[in-house]
Amino acid sequence: MVALSAAGIARIQINDNPLRWFKEDHPIRIADQVLNEHFAGTYDAYLVLSRPLPESRLEAFVDRARETAAAVGPELAEPIRAGLVEPVALDQLIAALDDALFEAQGADAERLETLIADAEALRQEQGYFLDPGHLAYVEEVQQSLMDSGLVGKTNALPDVVKVVNRELRSGEPRDYRIPDSANGVAQTLLQYQSSHRPQDLWHLVTPDYASSAVWIQLTSGDNQDMSRVREHVDAWLADHPPPDGAEARWAGKTYINVVWQQAMVEGMLQSLLGAFIAVLVIMVVLFRSVVFGVIAMLPLTLTIAFVYGIIGWIGKFYDMPIAVLSALTLGLSIDFAIHFLQRFRSLTAAHGFDRARALMFEEPGRAIFRNAVVIALGFTPLLAAPLVPYVTVGVFMASIMLFSATVTLLLLPAVIALASRWIVPAAIASNAPETTTGASS
């Protein structure tokens, strides 16, 4: 049984998709299937490419701007100081300097012109995604995603630029391309901002053109599918690094689900292992015996192995409901063992080992068995629930109760009989008074 459970655990796949919490015949599940059959995908993820300016470059500009503000008159210095508030808004600063330039004369005008030129050069450096070569790189990322067959569609800034460029030039397919210069790209984006939905542009690029997002549509919200997309892109980026030191990061709800599940699984696994050790320590303290503490852990250990082995063999994904229920496995699985061993110690101290073995399968054994059956049956109404997590809770809990009771009543007596030379003296030495436990009640 342990070998089969271990093989089943090795087959477990970690995957989650909140849509799978609904049964297959649920209208929401059916609607999702139909939508993803007819459209490019209803699950969104974003690959964000960005190239922030080096801090040293921005600091050098701010220092020069402050020197200029200190050198010109008070009226001319005010717009400079207003534009240097964090974060520095270059467009607003340039516009304010242009206005101030009409009133400047002589050396002050020269200082302002120099500062305006420096600000415009800085803005051009900041506008990473106005460069045709950088937009072409984004196109390559999109093409790689489409060639992978893992996504339904991608949208990004190059698509907007190419469409506007085509309409500005001839409307012919030959002009569906990225302009040859940064000024040409800027002109297409200015034209787009003259449309009836100019704000849509900021879904794909930041106003300073330093960051741009590739909008990825997937036909599945499974974490495994999103993970495959991420692995493909990460491998492609490793072979084709972004130019000029740009960085790539992931965003979007489908990607957040992957990150959340990784944190959840790792956290639940650590909690489960930590709780397992804590329960072992508590058992040793409770029984005042290392031997009895270890024996008490047998039903718990085998139940956990069995239940998760079944999950692997039936092909059910390890998802959030299963992870949350993991902690409950410990408390439910150890309960019958505590009742059985404490009752055995009391009977052994009062009647001796041979008589205690017979008495254990009268009132205590019946109480444990009936307790397990009643609680297991109590969870069965959940099998008719409309949501899969409720069904999972019902099956999970009923299985834990029945299996842990079976292991307790079959395995513990055998272990006690085989290891009687160590167990019986410990039970008698405890001189525990006979008490009524929760199982016998």
Secondary structure as UniProt FT lines:
FT   HELIX           2..10
FT   HELIX           18..21
FT   TURN            24..25
FT   HELIX           27..38
FT   STRAND          43..50
FT   HELIX           55..71
FT   HELIX           74..83
FT   HELIX           90..101
FT   TURN            102..103
FT   HELIX           106..126
FT   HELIX           128..130
FT   HELIX           132..148
FT   STRAND          153..155
FT   HELIX           157..169
FT   HELIX           173..175
FT   HELIX           182..192
FT   TURN            193..194
FT   HELIX           198..203
FT   TURN            207..208
FT   STRAND          211..218
FT   HELIX           223..239
FT   HELIX           243..245
FT   STRAND          247..251
FT   HELIX           253..287
FT   HELIX           290..314
FT   HELIX           320..351
FT   HELIX           353..360
FT   TURN            361..362
FT   HELIX           363..379
FT   HELIX           380..384
FT   HELIX           388..418
FT   HELIX           420..430
FT   TURN            438..440
//
